[in-house]
């Protein structure tokens, strides 16, 4: 069940974060939303950052800007989507600094949809310190649902905020890197960077 409202993400210097989501201001597929986005270069390629008037609603990372635009439109088929680099400049610079490792803390308003289970999984991801990993099974056990490793993986794959909700810190039972929407190369690079900061 989804409830309307807003969310908040606050990162601490150890790379853990507090995530609160009270719901979203829009319906399924982005219905009723006006989404503004920008695409900015980073050390990891392009980052597309999208927001409603209530907060960040989507973030993707990829070597192709056109690919990111297509993914955004695919996730928000019912929204009005417009590019506005000027309107997004301030928040984009803060997010890029965070992703590139030059900004240690981050405090953002969010506008994302989440089921209670997704929110629980995403909070567990945010509790993993920077550069560390946990298996899908361990996350499931921490949620009191030891048989739900596959469901944890599915919740990871539905994460609309790459890097910000750090699903790259979830790994297979044997520690191998698996299942990252933006490619395992990015997952590996993100973890390597976090371990050197």
C-alpha positions in Angstrom: 0.0 0.0 0.0 1.3 3.4 -0.9 0.6 6.6 1.0 1.0 10.2 -0.2 3.6 12.4 1.4 7.3 13.1 1.2 10.6 11.7 2.3 14.1 12.6 3.5 17.6 11.2 3.2 20.4 12.3 5.5 23.9 10.9 5.1 26.4 10.9 7.9 30.2 11.0 7.4 30.6 7.2 7.8 28.5 6.7 4.7 25.4 5.5 6.6 22.1 7.3 6.1 18.8 7.8 7.7 16.0 7.2 5.2 12.4 8.3 5.8 9.6 7.9 3.2 6.0 8.9 3.9 5.0 8.2 0.3 5.0 10.1 -2.9 3.2 13.1 -4.4 2.3 11.1 -7.5 0.6 7.9 -8.5 1.8 4.8 -10.3 4.0 5.4 -13.3 4.4 9.0 -12.2 0.8 9.9 -12.8 0.2 13.5 -11.7 3.9 14.4 -11.5 5.9 17.1 -13.3 9.5 15.7 -13.3 12.4 18.0 -13.9 15.8 16.5 -14.6 19.4 17.3 -15.5 22.3 15.2 -16.7 25.7 15.9 -15.3 29.1 14.3 -15.8 30.8 12.5 -12.9 33.8 10.3 -12.4 31.4 7.4 -13.1 30.0 8.6 -16.4 26.7 10.5 -16.7 24.3 10.9 -13.8 20.7 11.8 -14.4 19.0 13.5 -11.4 15.3 14.0 -11.5 13.0 15.7 -9.0 9.4 16.8 -8.5 8.6 20.0 -6.6 8.7 17.8 -3.4 12.2 16.2 -3.8 14.5 13.9 -5.7 12.5 11.1 -7.4 15.0 9.3 -9.6 18.8 8.9 -10.1 20.6 6.8 -12.6 24.2 6.4 -13.6 25.5 5.2 -17.0 28.0 6.0 -19.8 25.1 7.0 -22.1 23.0 10.1 -21.5 20.3 8.9 -24.0 20.1 5.6 -22.2 19.5 7.4 -18.9 16.7 9.5 -20.4 15.1 6.4 -21.8 15.2 4.7 -18.4 13.7 7.7 -16.7 10.8 7.9 -19.2 10.3 4.1 -18.8 10.0 4.4 -15.1 7.7 7.5 -15.3 5.6 6.9 -18.4 2.6 8.9 -17.1 4.6 11.9 -15.9 5.3 15.2 -17.6 9.1 15.2 -18.0 11.2 18.2 -18.8 14.9 18.9 -18.8 16.0 22.1 -16.9 19.7 22.2 -16.1 19.5 25.6 -14.4 16.7 24.6 -12.0 18.6 21.5 -11.0 22.1 23.0 -10.8 22.4 23.4 -7.0 21.1 19.9 -6.1 23.1 18.3 -8.9 26.4 19.9 -7.8 25.8 18.5 -4.2 24.9 15.1 -5.4 27.8 14.9 -7.9 30.2 15.9 -5.1 28.8 13.2 -2.9 29.0 10.5 -5.6 32.5 11.6 -6.6 33.7 11.4 -3.0 34.4 15.1 -2.5 31.3 15.8 -0.4 31.1 13.6 2.7 27.5 14.4 3.9 24.3 14.9 2.1 20.8 16.0 3.1 18.0 15.7 0.5 14.3 15.8 0.3 12.9 12.8 -1.5 9.7 12.1 -3.4 9.7 8.4 -4.1 7.2 5.5 -3.8 7.9 2.5 -1.6 6.0 -0.4 -0.2 6.7 -1.1 3.5 9.0 -4.0 2.5 10.9 -1.9 0.0 11.4 0.8 2.6 12.6 -1.7 5.2 15.1 -3.1 2.7 16.3 0.3 1.6 16.8 1.4 5.2 19.0 -1.7 5.7 21.0 -0.7 2.7 21.4 2.8 4.1 22.7 1.3 7.4 25.7 -0.4 5.7 28.8 1.8 6.2 30.5 3.1 3.1 32.8 0.6 1.5 31.2 -2.4 3.3 28.8 -5.0 1.9 26.1 -7.3 3.2 24.6 -10.3 1.5 20.9 -10.3 0.4 20.4 -13.2 2.9 22.0 -11.2 5.7 19.7 -8.2 5.0 16.7 -10.6 5.0 17.8 -12.0 8.4 18.2 -8.5 9.8 14.6 -7.9 8.7 13.5 -11.0 10.6 12.6 -12.8 7.3 15.5 -15.2 6.8 13.9 -16.8 3.7 13.4 -13.6 1.9 16.8 -13.1 0.2 15.2 -13.2 -3.3 12.6 -10.6 -2.2 15.4 -8.4 -0.9 17.1 -8.7 -4.3 13.8 -7.6 -6.0 13.5 -4.6 -3.6 17.1 -3.7 -4.5 16.3 -3.8 -8.2 13.3 -1.5 -7.7 15.4 1.2 -6.0 14.8 4.5 -7.9 17.9 6.2 -6.4 21.1 4.6 -7.6 24.1 5.4 -5.3 21.9 7.5 -2.9 20.1 4.3 -1.7 23.3 2.2 -1.8 22.0 -1.0 -3.4 25.6 -1.5 -4.7 26.5 -2.6 -1.2 24.3 -5.7 -1.4 26.2 -8.8 -2.6 25.6 -12.5 -3.2 25.9 -15.1 -0.3 29.5 -15.8 -1.2 30.5 -12.1 -1.5 30.3 -12.0 -5.3 28.9 -8.9 -7.0 25.5 -9.7 -8.5 22.5 -7.9 -9.9 23.1 -4.2 -10.4 20.7 -2.3 -12.8 23.5 0.0 -14.0 26.0 -2.8 -14.6 28.4 -4.7 -12.4 31.3 -2.5 -13.6 29.7 0.4 -11.9 28.9 -1.6 -8.7 32.6 -2.6 -8.5 33.9 0.9 -9.1 31.5 2.5 -6.5 32.7 0.0 -3.9 36.3 0.5 -4.8 36.0 4.2 -4.5 34.2 4.0 -1.1 37.0 1.8 0.2 39.7 4.4 -0.7 37.9 7.4 0.8 
